[in-house]
Amino acid sequence: MPKVVEAIYEDGILKLTKPINLPKNKKILICIEEKSFAELINEIELEAKEDVDKTLEEVRRKKYD
């Protein structure tokens, strides 16, 4: 299951801001996103709100027989 963790890049090394529970020598994949987690959540919430608003507007415009 994917996990989102925050890290700081310093002197060629990614340093986690909080410890994570992984077995020793566990190989993982890292996806680098330069935005903060809070920024990503805000974008997702805004997109979701826009989708909901658009859907509500479409439903209100429909005429039911």
C-alpha positions as semicolon CSV with decimal commas, in nm:
position;residue;x (nm);y (nm);z (nm)
1;M;0,000;0,000;0,000
2;P;0,144;0,341;-0,093
3;K;0,250;0,575;0,184
4;V;0,314;0,947;0,161
5;V;0,613;1,063;0,362
6;E;0,785;1,397;0,380
7;A;1,160;1,426;0,332
8;I;1,421;1,697;0,299
9;Y;1,693;1,673;0,035
10;E;2,026;1,775;0,184
11;D;2,381;1,708;0,064
12;G;2,265;1,444;-0,186
13;I;2,059;1,253;0,070
14;L;1,684;1,237;0,125
15;K;1,621;1,268;0,499
16;L;1,278;1,170;0,629
17;T;1,114;1,419;0,862
18;K;0,951;1,134;1,058
19;P;1,058;0,773;1,107
20;I;0,881;0,502;0,907
21;N;0,834;0,135;0,988
22;L;1,021;-0,064;0,722
23;P;1,231;-0,379;0,750
24;K;1,608;-0,334;0,727
25;N;1,739;-0,331;0,366
26;K;1,385;-0,307;0,224
27;K;1,397;-0,176;-0,133
28;I;1,131;0,088;-0,205
29;L;1,032;0,320;-0,489
30;I;1,026;0,694;-0,434
31;C;0,810;0,940;-0,627
32;I;0,932;1,297;-0,590
33;E;0,672;1,575;-0,578
34;E;0,793;1,925;-0,502
35;K;0,460;2,045;-0,366
36;S;0,375;2,004;-0,002
37;F;0,119;1,746;0,101
38;A;-0,111;2,027;0,217
39;E;-0,088;2,193;-0,126
40;L;-0,178;1,864;-0,295
41;I;-0,478;1,811;-0,065
42;N;-0,598;2,167;-0,131
43;E;-0,577;2,110;-0,508
44;I;-0,766;1,781;-0,484
45;E;-1,036;1,937;-0,265
46;L;-1,074;2,229;-0,507
47;E;-1,105;1,994;-0,806
48;A;-1,359;1,780;-0,620
49;K;-1,563;2,089;-0,524
50;E;-1,560;2,211;-0,885
51;D;-1,679;1,868;-1,005
52;V;-1,960;1,863;-0,746
53;D;-2,067;2,219;-0,831
54;K;-2,069;2,136;-1,202
55;T;-2,271;1,818;-1,145
56;L;-2,524;1,999;-0,925
57;E;-2,564;2,271;-1,186
58;E;-2,623;2,009;-1,459
59;V;-2,882;1,826;-1,247
60;R;-3,065;2,150;-1,167
61;R;-3,082;2,239;-1,537
62;K;-3,236;1,905;-1,636
63;K;-3,608;1,895;-1,682
64;Y;-3,776;1,581;-1,563
65;D;-4,096;1,460;-1,732
